[in-house]
Amino acid sequence: MPGTGVRVRPRVRPRRWTRGPGALEIDGFDRRRQAMQDPDEDTIQLLPRFTCSLVGREVGPEETVGRLIVHLALEGGGLSRQVIAGRLWPDLDTVSSAKRLRQLLWRIRPETRSMIVVGADSLRLADDVTVDYHAAKSLARHILHVDPGSLHDVDPLIVRLLSTELLRDGYDEEILNEQGRWDRLRLLALERLATTSLELGDTENAIILATLGAQVDGLAEAPPRVLVQAHLRRGDTVAAYRAYLDYGAVVRRELGVEPGPALRELVSGLSRPGPSGPAPSGPAPSSPAPSRPGPSGHRP
């Protein structure tokens, strides 16, 4: 939209990506973006599910070679043979799992020679292999540290990556731990984009970005706080109060607590609609609102 703020362009750009002056810049993101638009055998996708091709065939996440690639893709610097063998065959002893790993590497060597670098004591992905999750983490960290003035022009792919779960069907302990780290990081990035948009007067995109943040973690208070503020600045007190009530219902149901004082203060001066018309202004009620789905991104 015209003016200032975080502008999420609604249309997908042409295949060759070009940045406008002052747009959000992320080291190496041009190459990663092109690779993700045109995935080939050197591209591994973990968002939202594992996708990888080897010599013209799709690798399934349940295959041992697929699980090997997933663990190497999650660990950018590679893994020792002992660690990866223990993850792939946790029920075997060290000697047996090491033997299984040697057999696996010999069997898959023809189709993985360009993707996996096999060392004497460790394994890692080749330098020219692109992993969408690595690009997503880089941009999220960049958003947290860049000057707010650089956040006015956000490519749609960036918003899509920040809104996407990691390995949705993965249940290994290491994957679950990484899912939690990714959810925390992308939530912070979405919160900063939403807050910056609000500060610069772009309430429309502040609402969009805050809603995406709330979908990552329904218990986090920053997204609903931005939602309430954005609706109030647009003069929509009903939507603002509804956002407050929805969040209050969630935290009371899940945690047995009330929204924090900063959020309560935003709605404390609003008149609450009642059966006989508007009621006097005062503290927000504690009665639960109509329920909504629980937090999709929350992890204990």
N, C-alpha and C positions, 0 to 999 in steps of 0.2 A: 504494500500500500504506500501511497506517497508520504513523504515526510521522513521522520527519523524513526529509529527503533530497529529491532531485529526483524529483518524481512525474510520470511520463508517463501521463496518463489513457488507459486502453485504449479507451474508447468515444468515438465522435465526438460532439461537442456539438451542441445544436440549431443551426439555421441562424443565429439571432441570437446573436452571441457576447457573453457577459458574463464579466467577470473576478471572481474571488473576492478578498477582501482580502489584500494582500501578494503577489498573483500578479505574474508577470513583465510589466512594462509597457514598451511600445515606442511611441514617438510615431508616430501615424498608422497603426498596425497594424490598428486596428479597421476603418477604411475599406478598407484593402487586403485584409484577410481576407474581408470581405463581398463585395468585387469578385471575388476569386478563387473564392469559392464559387458566385457567380452571374455568370460571365463574360459580358460584352456587348461591344459594338463599341468601348468605351473601355478594354478590358483586353487587354494583351499578355502572353503567357506564353512564357518562355524556359526554364523548368524542367519537364521535361527537354528538351523540344523546342519549337520555335517554333509558336505557335498565335495566330492573329489573324483577326478577321472584319472585312470592309469591305462595308457596304451589303448585308448578308445573305449574303455569300459568304466561304468560307474562303480565306485567302491562303496560297499554297504558299511554302516557304522558298527554292525554286529560282527563283521569279519575281523580277524586278528590283525590283518594289515591295516584295516580302517582304524582300529583302536590304537595301533602304533602311531599312525599319522596324526590322530587327534591329540595324543599326549605330546608329541613333538611340536605340534602347532600351538598348543597352549603354553609351552615352555620355549620362549623365543631363543634362548641360548643353548638349547639342547639338553640331553639327559645322559647320565652314565648308563652303561649297559646293565649294571646291577639294579639300578632304580627302575628302568623300563621293564626289565624282566620280572621284577617283583610286582609291578602294576598289571602286567598282562597275565601272569600266572600266580596269583597271590596264594593259591593253595599248595604250590610246590615248594620244595626246599631250594636253596640257592643254586646248588649244582644242577638240579633238574631244570629249573627255569632258565638258567644260562644256556643249557644245551638246547632248549626249545627256541630260544632267541636266535642262536646261531643257525639252526635249521630254517627258521622263518626268513632270516636275512638272505640266506643262500637261495631259498625258493623264490623270493620276490625280487631278487636282484635285477633280472632283465627288465621288469616294468617300473622299478623305482630308482634306477641308477641316476636319473637326472633330478630326482626329488630329494632323496635321503643321502646324506653324507655319512658314511660309516667309518668311524675311527677305531683305534685299537681299544679304547676304553669308553667311548661315548658315541652317541648318535645325535644328529641335528638335521634340520631341513637345509637345503641348498639356498644360497643367498638370493637367487633369482625367483624363489617361490614366494608368491603373494598370499597372505592370510588376511581375510577381511577383518578378523578380530584385532589384529595388530594395528591396522589402520584406524579402527574404531577407538581403541585405547589411546592412540596418539592424539587424535582430534579431541577426545574428551579432556585429556590433560592439558592440551593447548588452550582449550576454551577456559579452563580454570585459571590460567596464568596470564593470558593475553590481555592487553589493554581493552577496556569495554568499547572504545571507539572502533575496534576492529571487528566487533560482533554485529555490525549492522546488515551484513549481507551473507546469509547462511544458505549454502547449497542444499537442495532437497535430500541428496544422498546422506549428508551429515545428520540431518534430523531423523532420517529413516534408520540409520545405523544406531543412533542413540536410543531409538524406540524399540530396538529388537533384542529379544532374549538370546542368551548364549546357550547353544546345544540344548534345545528345549527338551529333548528326549533322553538326555544323559543323566545317569544316576550313580556313576562312580564317585567315590569320596572326593577325589581330586577335582572332578568336574563340578560337583556341588560347591566346593570351596571357591572355585574360580567364578562360578555363577554369582555367588554372593559378593565377591570383589567387583565384578563387572556391574552388578546392579547398584552398588554404592557409588561407583565412579560415574556411571551415566546419569544417575539421579542428580548428583552434584552439578554435572554439566548442564542438564536440562533446567535445573533451578537457576543457574547463573544466566542462561539465555533468557529465561522467562523474566527474571528480575531486571536484567538490563533492558529488555524490551519495554517493561512497565515504566522504568525510570525515564526512558526516552519517549514515552507517550504512545507507543504502539500497543494499545490494549488488546487489539484483535489477536495478534500473535502471542502476546503474553498469556492469553487464555488458552490458546492452542498448546503452547509449550508447557504451561503449568498442568494442563490436563494430561499430557503425556507423562510428566513427572509423577503425577498421582497414580497413573497406571503401573509405574515401576514399583512404588511402595505406597500403598494406601494409608499407611500410618504416619508417613512423614508429614510434618506440619507446614513446611515451606510452600509446597505447591498449592494447597488450599488457601494459604494466606495471600499468595499472589492472585489467585482466582477471585477472592473476595475484593481485594483492592482494585483489580481490573474492572470488575462489574460495577463497583461503586463509582469509578471514574467515568464509566459510560452512562451513569445515572440509572442503572438497573439494580435497584435495591432488592427486588424479589430474587433475582438470580444470585446476588451476593449472599442473601440470607439462606437461600437453599444450599449453596455451596458450604456454608458454615454448618448447617444442620446435618447435611450428609456426612461431613467429616466427623462431627461430634458423635453421630450414631455409630460410626465405625470404631472410633477409639474407645467409646464406652463399651461396645460389644466385645471388642478384642482385648482391651487392656483394663477396662474398668476405671478409666480416668476421664477427665474433662479436657477440652482443648486448652492450650496454653494461654496465658494472659495477653500476649500480643495479638493473638487471633480474636479472643473475646473482646478486646478493646475496639477492634474494627467494627463490630456489630452492636456494641453496647448502646449506641445512640439511636439505633433503628427502631421504628415502631413495628411491633409484631402483629400480623394479622390474626384476628380471633374470630369466633363465631358471630360476634355482634359488631364487628368492625375493628379498626386499629386499636391496639392497646397502648397504654403509656409506655414510653421508652424506658429501658432498664436493662439489667443483665440478661444475657441470652439464656434461654431455657435449657434445662438438662434432660428433658424428656426426649426419647429417641425419635428420630425421623424415620420415614419409610426406608426400609433396608435397601442396600445396594450390594452388588457382589463384593466379597472380601478383597483384601489387598492382593493383587496378582504378583507383585514383585517381592513381598515381604518374606524374609527367611529368618528363622529363629537365630 
